[in-house]
Amino acid sequence: MVAGAPYRRTSASFDPRVAHLFDSIGANEMIGEKGAFLGAAASFEVDFANELSGTPPHALVIATARMPENCFYALYPTLQALGSERSYASACGHGVL
């Protein structure tokens, strides 16, 4: 049985621009240990920050979830990073991504 994975904060999550997003989350606390699909916040995720795919160069990767290898190799045998990254970036007009 394939299981999902929780997110973990990265060092970028302590940046003053995003630290408020984690006010009630401890430095080493896992985020989303329980989830509706595969039992955790990240399930069949292949989201990652990559400038070549359109991620702004100033984006911060604020949390990551790494999936078990057996979850993806059948679908994406050449994929390097297995899991999901949560990013934060400012946008035009004072918005955020």
C-alpha positions in Angstrom: 0.0 0.0 0.0 1.3 3.4 -1.0 1.1 6.1 1.7 1.1 9.8 1.5 3.6 12.1 3.2 3.3 15.2 5.4 5.0 18.4 4.6 8.0 19.7 6.6 9.1 23.3 6.9 12.2 24.4 5.1 14.6 27.1 6.3 12.9 29.5 4.0 9.7 29.2 6.1 11.5 31.3 8.8 11.9 34.2 6.4 10.1 37.3 7.8 8.0 37.6 4.6 6.4 34.2 5.4 7.0 33.4 9.0 3.4 34.5 9.9 2.1 31.6 7.9 3.6 29.3 10.4 2.7 31.1 13.6 1.1 28.0 15.2 3.4 25.4 13.6 6.6 24.4 15.4 10.0 24.4 13.7 10.1 20.6 13.4 6.4 19.9 13.3 5.0 17.9 10.4 2.2 19.5 8.5 -0.7 17.3 7.3 0.1 14.0 8.9 -3.4 12.9 8.1 -5.2 13.3 4.9 -8.2 12.1 2.9 -6.3 10.5 0.1 -3.4 8.1 0.9 -3.5 9.3 4.5 -1.5 12.5 4.4 -1.5 16.0 3.0 0.7 15.1 0.0 -0.4 12.1 -2.0 0.1 11.8 -5.7 2.1 15.0 -5.9 4.8 15.9 -8.4 4.7 19.7 -7.7 8.0 21.3 -7.5 9.5 24.8 -7.8 11.4 25.2 -11.1 12.2 28.4 -13.0 12.2 26.5 -16.3 8.6 25.6 -15.5 7.6 29.1 -14.6 8.4 29.4 -10.9 9.5 33.0 -10.3 13.2 33.3 -9.4 12.4 35.1 -6.2 10.0 32.3 -4.9 10.6 30.7 -1.6 10.1 27.0 -1.1 8.5 27.0 2.3 7.6 23.4 2.8 8.3 20.0 1.2 6.8 16.5 1.3 8.8 13.6 0.0 7.0 10.6 -1.3 8.1 7.0 -1.3 9.9 5.9 -4.5 7.4 3.2 -5.3 4.7 5.8 -5.5 6.0 7.4 -8.7 8.6 5.3 -10.6 5.9 3.4 -12.5 4.3 6.7 -13.7 7.4 8.9 -14.0 10.6 6.8 -14.2 12.8 9.9 -15.0 11.5 12.1 -12.2 14.2 13.3 -9.9 12.3 14.8 -7.0 9.5 12.7 -5.6 7.0 14.7 -3.8 5.6 18.2 -3.4 7.0 21.6 -2.7 4.9 24.6 -1.4 6.2 27.9 -2.7 5.5 31.5 -1.9 6.3 34.4 -4.2 5.1 38.0 -4.4 3.2 39.0 -7.6 2.4 42.2 -9.4 -0.3 44.3 -7.7 0.8 43.2 -4.2 -0.6 39.7 -4.6 1.1 36.4 -3.7 1.4 33.0 -5.2 
